[in-house]
Each structure stands twice: as structure tokens, then as C-alpha cells.
């Protein structure tokens, strides 16, 4: 069984699109920009405080961007593997045969940017719900995962 799934399916590598960062952090980006503008005006009292807040928020936004760009999903013949983290990396494994259901969700900003979020529900105790953010709208990931899961189930019988 193991050799058949490896030969039949190639590994798919996914990463959230960079626009997903803008979608996730839009209020923070706008607030940080406002603090920078206000902090740059000399006549405003406590202008330096706005600059400090803007620098701290900018560092948080930088971390959020790097974190999102370092998230990687690998789907092979038997597992969905999610790697994430900036300073330390963590890998979460989800067996494809444990997947129970799927959900595709698109916010208004995701619709504008051509992205979607796919939520996978599984019988796995450590990952009962896994959200894959920032997937391109034209990628039919649900069908790809479903096909691989069905192939595994057929191979077991």
C-alpha cells in the first residue's frame, strides 16, 4: 500500500499567499501607519509616544509576516504535514484517511484578492480542525485531498 500511494501521487507544497498577511493584519497596518503619521507631526503633544507605539507595532507586524511566510503545508500520498514557526519550527501531521469533512470560506477581502481558507475536520485528536489560509481560489485542494484519502481507504480494503 505504501509504495502505491507514493508512486501514484506527487507531494504538493503549499504556502499562504502574501496577500493573506494584508487581509489578516489590515487594521494593525492602518493603525501603525496612522501612528507614524501622527508621530511625525511636531506640533502634536506626545508625538514621540506615537512613534514608539508605531515601532513596536511594526516589529509585531514584521514577526506576523515572517511567521505567515514560514508556514508550509505538504500533502503527500498519506499525510498532510504543516510546518510553522519562526525561531523554532513545529511539524503537525494529519493522516489523510482521518479526514472527515471540509469547509471552504472566503471573506470579502479574500474574494477581492482571489484567496480562500480551507478548513479540514478530522478524527485526529491533536488536530481535529486545521485551517489552511491563503489558498489561491483556482486550486481545488479539497478534491485533491479527497482523492488521496479515498485511494488510501480503497487500498486498505
C-alpha positions in Angstrom: 0.0 0.0 0.0 2.7 2.5 1.0 4.6 2.2 -2.3 1.5 2.6 -4.4 0.5 5.9 -2.8 4.0 7.2 -3.1 4.2 6.3 -6.8 0.7 7.4 -7.6 0.7 10.9 -6.0 3.4 13.6 -6.0 4.0 15.8 -3.0 2.2 19.1 -3.1 3.8 22.1 -1.4 1.6 25.0 -0.3 2.3 28.3 1.4 -0.1 31.0 2.3 -0.2 33.8 -0.3 1.5 37.1 0.9 -1.8 38.9 0.4 -3.2 36.9 3.3 -1.0 38.9 5.6 -2.6 42.1 4.4 -6.0 40.6 4.9 -5.2 39.3 8.4 -3.4 42.5 9.6 -5.2 45.3 7.8 -6.4 47.1 11.0 -3.0 46.8 12.5 -1.3 48.1 9.3 -3.7 51.1 9.2 -3.2 51.9 12.9 0.6 51.6 12.6 0.6 53.9 9.6 -1.6 56.4 11.5 0.8 56.3 14.4 3.7 57.0 12.1 1.9 60.0 10.5 0.8 61.4 13.8 4.3 60.8 15.4 5.9 62.7 12.5 3.9 65.9 13.3 6.0 68.1 15.6 3.2 70.3 16.9 1.2 67.3 18.4 1.8 66.6 22.1 3.3 63.2 22.9 4.4 62.7 19.2 7.3 60.6 20.4 4.9 58.3 22.1 3.1 57.7 18.8 6.4 56.9 17.2 7.3 54.4 19.9 3.9 52.7 19.5 4.4 52.6 15.7 7.9 51.0 16.1 6.5 48.3 18.5 3.6 47.6 16.2 5.9 47.5 13.2 8.0 44.8 14.9 4.9 42.8 15.6 3.8 43.1 12.0 7.2 42.0 10.8 7.0 38.9 13.0 3.5 38.1 11.8 4.6 38.5 8.2 7.7 36.2 8.7 5.6 33.7 10.6 3.0 33.5 7.8 5.6 33.2 5.1 7.3 30.3 7.0 4.1 28.3 7.2 4.3 25.4 4.8 1.8 22.6 4.0 3.0 19.4 2.4 0.5 16.9 1.1 1.9 13.6 0.1 0.2 10.3 -0.6 -0.7 9.6 3.0 -0.3 12.7 5.2 -0.9 16.4 5.4 2.1 18.0 7.1 2.0 21.5 8.5 5.3 23.2 9.4 5.2 26.5 11.2 7.3 28.8 13.5 9.9 31.5 13.2 12.5 30.8 15.9 11.5 27.2 16.5 9.8 25.0 13.9 6.9 22.7 14.7 5.5 20.0 12.4 2.0 18.8 12.8 1.0 15.6 11.0 -2.5 14.7 9.8 -3.2 11.3 8.3 -5.4 11.7 5.2 -7.6 8.7 6.0 -8.7 10.5 9.2 -10.2 13.5 7.4 -13.9 13.6 7.9 -15.1 16.9 6.3 -14.0 20.1 4.6 -15.1 23.7 4.5 -14.1 26.5 2.2 -14.5 30.0 3.4 -13.9 33.4 1.7 -14.1 36.7 3.4 -14.9 39.8 1.3 -11.2 40.7 1.3 -10.2 37.2 0.3 -12.8 37.3 -2.6 -11.2 40.6 -3.8 -7.7 39.1 -3.6 -8.7 35.7 -5.1 -7.9 33.7 -2.0 -9.8 31.3 0.3 -9.4 29.4 3.6 -9.9 25.7 3.7 -10.8 24.1 7.0 -10.2 20.4 7.4 -12.1 18.5 10.1 -10.6 15.2 11.1 -10.8 12.4 13.6 -7.3 13.2 14.8 -7.1 14.0 18.5 -4.2 16.6 18.2 -5.6 18.3 15.0 -9.4 18.0 14.9 -9.6 21.2 12.9 -6.9 22.5 10.6 -7.3 25.8 8.7 -5.2 26.3 5.6 -5.1 30.1 5.0 -4.4 32.0 1.8 -5.0 29.3 -0.8 -5.5 30.5 -4.4 -9.1 30.4 -5.4 -8.4 28.4 -8.6 -6.7 25.5 -6.7 -9.2 22.7 -6.0 -7.4 21.5 -2.9 -10.5 19.7 -1.4 -10.7 17.4 -4.4 -7.0 16.6 -4.4 -7.1 15.7 -0.7 -10.4 13.8 -1.0 -9.0 11.8 -3.9 -5.9 10.8 -2.0 -7.9 9.9 1.1 -10.2 7.7 -0.9 -7.3 6.0 -2.6 -5.8 5.1 0.8 -9.2 3.8 2.0 -9.6 1.6 -1.1 -6.0 0.3 -0.7 -6.8 -0.8 2.8 -9.8 -2.9 1.8 
